[in-house]
């Protein structure tokens, strides 16, 4: 009974309390040890591959073998038969970070700060010296010089800070989500730095309602940039490719994906990027097939409902950050959302933190009130008013009859139908009159 208790709970207690009398555990063939992680990894673009070992009580064991044993038994058997009971959070983190490959193991470039926390500092510095520079560079972004010779707008201090962050990501070929309420100006400022040096075009995808807003801002802020809107029925992709910037919608992207995906872009920017939040939608799949050197997302709400949306966002921005959607669900979404796993949540937060810049209007514009509301009343024209009144009387007669016959509970559909059409006549009468009434 004592051995079963120690095997299952010793590591949990040792994580919170000082352990005395550990030598008395020998008769149970149990030891509690803090392992040391040793890595020999070759560097790649997005991943490091090689070998890893855990040193436990002066004995070394393959990291992959240790993880396999731990997942099965919740302890690791040493050469003398002793069962090494290890900290569960430490082992679970190793399991999330290191993946088995045909030749040894692999760890993502984006996990290096987390891996360093598990190693002695001297060993980490020797293993990841170049990559450490990229992550440590985030601490000095504020000192980064970002001259703007072809940008005619004026940036506030917080906008300059946002541009410095975007420029740092761009210089290191890393994707990021600018989760500001106001990201358009900073993105245009970055584009003005990119061209004319860059030769391939940049594709900016957005909801249809933002198309002309982007076009209207590009001309005065970056007049040196050529741009076009690729959206109407007369759109010409070949002609669009002659421009620095191509503006299009998510709907057009889906419709033209077979053509668009053949182009290798210098950069792709997704505005209102929550449009790709569901991995299984055609919009998300189309966005993930785009080929580009640089990727940026703009969104005031990068996550609206669940952590799966975060996976899709970073699958677009930095494909090597997470493994498969199933791995993300197992390692992060399920533990955090269903089990309230603080360790997994903290790890995920550290992992994505450098690649999301989140600031709200009320945080950066202290001199402005939170919201300014102005109500403007617009009277209908004569023809519009007559059409509205005709349809109102038409629906009133129908609704009165329906309520008398079936009661109000069963008349809700026709009531909603009436409200919808009357609202459309009041706001966009062209849509209900084939353009005859403006």
N, C-alpha and C positions, 0 to 999 in steps of 0.2 A: 504494500500500500504506500509506504514511504517513497519507494523508487518511482512509482507511477505519479505520485504527487510532485516529486522533484522534477521529473522529466517534463511534465506538462506545465508547471507553474513557476519553476525556479527562475527562468529567464525573465518572466514578467515582473517578479518581485525585485530581481537584481537591477531592473531598469529604473526602479523608483527608490530603492533603499541600499544602504551600504551592507555588504555581505561579510559576516565574520564566521570563522570556524569552517572555512571551505575545505580544510584538510580532512574533516570528518565525513566528507561526502565520498571519500575514496572507497569505503567498503561497499558503497552502492554502485561503484564503477561510473560515477557521474562527475563531471567537472563543469564549472562555468568559466568561460574565458572570453576575453574581448579579442576578436580576430584582427589580424592585420592584412590589408589588401595589397597585393603586389601585381603589377600589370606590365606586360611587354606588348606594346601596340604599335603597329605601323600606321602612319597618318594617311588618310584619303581626303577627298573633297568634303563629303558629308559624314563619313563614318571613320571610326578607328577599328581595326581588326587585329587580332593576335591572340595572346594567351593571358590567363589570369590565374592566380593562386590565392588561397586563404591560408595564412599562418595561424595555427591554433595550438597553443601549448607547445611551442617549438617544433611543431610538425606542419609540413606544407601539404595541402591537398588541392587538386584542380578545382577552380571556381565552379565550373559546370557540374563536376561530380558532387561538390558540396551542396550546390543548389538542388540537384536531383535528390540527394539523400534527405535534405531538409524538408523539401516539399512532401516527401513520402512519410518521414518519421517525426519531423519537427526536432530532430537532433542529428549530429554527425558522429559517426563511429570512427575513433582513432585506431592506430595500429595495435595498441595494447588492449583493445576492446572497450576502452572508456567511451562513454557517450558524452560528447561536448554539447551542452545546452547553450544556445546563443540568443542574443537579443532579437526578438521577432521583428521589430521595426527595421533593424539593420538588414536582416536577411530578406525581408519583403522588398526593401528598396533595391538591394542587389538584383533580385529577381526581376524587378521592373526595368532596371537600367541595362542589364546585360542579356543579349540574345544569342542563342546557339547558332553557329554557322557550320558549313561543311568543314571548314578549317578553323577550329578554335571558336572564338566568340567575337561579338561586334558590339560597339557602343556608339551612339549618335554623338556628333560634334556638339549638339545642343544640350547634351547631358553632362558635359565636362565639369561645369561648376558643381554639380551634384556629386559627381564621381570624386572630385577633389576633397569634398567634405568627408568622404569615407576613407581617405588615404592620409598618410603622414605628409606634411607640407613639402618636405624635401623631395620625396618620391614623386609627388604630383608635379612639382616644378620641373623636375627632370624629364617627366613623361610628356608634358603638354606645354612646353615653353611658348611655342608660337601661337597656339590656340588660346592660351591664357591672355595673350596680349589683346586679342579681339574682345574678350569679355571684360577685361580690366579697362579697356578703352571707353566703355560706357560711362565710367566714373569721371571722365574728363571731357565729355562731349561739350560742356558749356564753354570750354576754352577753344573750341574748334572754329577756325576762320572760314566763313562761307561767303565770299564776295559775290555780289549780284550785279553784273554789268549789263545784262539784257533784260532785267526785270524792272519795270517802271513803277511798281507799287511801293508802298511804305509798310513795313512790317512792325507791329508792336513787339515789345520785348518777349512776350510769351510766344509769339509767332516765330521770332528768330530762334528761340529755343527749340520749337518744333521742327523748324527747317534744319537746324544742326543735327537733330536726331535722325531725320529722314536722310540727310546727306551722309551720315556715318553708316547707316544701314546700306545705302547705295554703294558707298566705297568698298564695303566688305561683302557685297552681293548677298545681303540678308534681307528677307522680307519682313514687313512690319505692318501693324494695324494702327493707323492714326484715329483713335477713338474720341476725337474732339467733336464738339457740336459744330465747329467751323474748321474744315480741313482743306477747302478748295484753294485758298490763296497760297498756302504753304506748298501744296502739290504743284501748282503752276510755277512758283518760284524755283522749285527743284528742277522742273522740266526746262526752265530757261537756262539752267546751268548745264544741262545734259546736251542740248543742241546748240550749235550745229555739229559738234564733235561726233555724236552718235549718228549712225547712218540708217539703221532700221527704225521704223516708226514705233510710236507708243500707242497702245490701244487703251482707251478709257471706256469702261462699260458702266451704265447707270440706268435707273428708271427713266422712262420716257419724259416725265415731267421735269427732269433736270437737264435735258439736252441743251436747250437754248440758254439756260443759265450758265453752263460751262462755256458755250460759244461766246456769250456776251462778256464774260470775264476774261477770256483768253486774249481778245484783241487789245484792250487797253493795258493789261498787266504784262503781257509778253508779245508785243507786236512782231517780234522777229520769228515767232513760231508760226508755221503754216498748219492749218487744221481744216478738217471737213467733218460734216455730219453724215454718217453712213446709216440711213434709216428708212428713207421713203421708198416707194415702189420703184422709183427710177434709180435706185442706188447702184453704184458701179465700183466694185471692189478694186479693180485694176487702177482706176483713177484715184481712189482713196489712198492707195499705197504710195502715191507721190507726195504725201503730206507728212510732216513731223508727227502730228497728233490726229488720231482717228477717234471720233466720238460716236458711240453706238449704244444701243439699249440691250437689256438682257433678252428681250423678245427677239430682236434681230440676231443676236449672238446665237440663240437656239436655232433660228431658221437658217442661218448661213454658216453653221459650224463646220460643215464639210469643206467649205472654201476657206474660212478664216483660219482654221487649224493648220493649214498648209504654210502659213506665214510664221517666221521666227521673229518675234517682236523684241525691241530693245527693252521695253518695259510694258507691263500690264497693270492698270489701276482699276480696282473695283470700287465704285462709289455706292454707298448704301449696301455694303457687302453682305448685310444680313439676308440679301436675296439668295445667297447660296447656302443658307444655314442647314438645309436638309440635304444630306449627302446623296440621297436616292433620287432627287429631282433632276429633270433634264437640264435645268439652269445650272445646278452645281456640277453635273457631269460635263457640261459644255465648258464651263470655266476651268475645270481641272485638266482639260485636254489642251489648253493654250500653252504655247511654248514661248518663254521669255527669259532674259537674263535677270531682270529685276521685277519684283512684285510688291505692290502696295495695296492695302485695303483701307477704305475710309468708311467709318460707321460710328454713329453715336450710340448704337446698341449692338456691340459685337456678339453678345449672348443674350437672347431673349427668354428662352424657355428651359434649355437643358445643356449639359456639357458636351453633348454630341455636336452641337453647333460650333463649339470651340475647335473640335477635331477637324471639321470641314474647313473652317477658316484657315487653320495652320497647315492643313493638307495642301491648300492653295499657296500660302505664303512661303512655307519652308517644308517641303514634302518629307525631308529626312528627320523632322523633329519627332514625329510619332511613328509607330509601326502601323499595323492594320487597324481598321475601325474596331474590329473585335478585340485586339490587344488593348486599345485605348479604353474600351468599355470595361474590360476585365480589370485593368490596372488602375484606372482613375474614376470613370463615370459611376460604376457600380459601388466601389468602396466609399466614394464621397457622398453620392446622392442617397444611397440606401443604408450604408453602415456608419455614416458620419465619421469616416476615417480621417482624423486630423493630420496624420503623417502624410497620407497620399495627397490631401488638399494642399499642404504646405509645399510638398515637392512639386506639384503641378504649378502652383503660384510662382515658385522660384524659376521654373523652367520657362514660363511664358512672359515673365515680368519685363525682361529687356526689350521685348518685341511688341509691346502694346503701350502706346502713350495715351493716357486717359486724363482729360481735363474738361471741365464744364464751364459754361459761360460765366456762371456766378463765381467761379474760382479765379478767373483771369481778368474779368472786367468789373472790378469792384465799384467803379463809379456809376455803373448802369443799374437800374432797378431790375429785379428778376424777370419781369414781364411787362410789356407795354401793350395794352389792348386799345383798339380804336374801332368803333362800330360805325360803318357807313351804310346808309339806307339808299338803295338804288330803285327808283320807280320803274315799273314795266312800261314799255311803249304801248301804244293803242292796240296794235295787232296782237302783241303778246298777251296783253291783259284780256282781250276778247277771247283768245284761244284758251287761256287758263280758265276763265269763267265758264266757258262751254264745257270743258272737260270736268271741272269741279261739279257742275250741276249733273252731268252724265253719271259720274261716280256716286254722287249723293243719292240719286234715285236707286242705283243698284244696291248700295250699302244698306239703305233703309229697308229695301225689300228682303235682303239677305238676313238682316238682324230680326226682322219680323217673322221670317220663316224658320230660321235655324238658331236664332240666339246669337249673342255677340261672341261667345267663345268659338263658335264654328264659322264665324265670319271674318276671322283675323287675316286670312290670306288675301281676300279681296280688299280689305282695308289697307294692308301694306302695299298692295299693288297700286292702289289709288294714290297713296302718299308718295310712292316712288315716282310715278309719272308726273304728278303735280310739282314735285321738287325739280325734276328735270326740265319741265316747261318754264319754271321760274328762273332757273340758272342757265340752262343751255337749250333754249327753245329750238335751235337748229337741229338738234338730235332727234326731235320728235316731229319735225315738220319738213324733213328733207331739205333743210337749209332755207326754206321760204321765209321764216320769221327769225330775225336776228335779235 
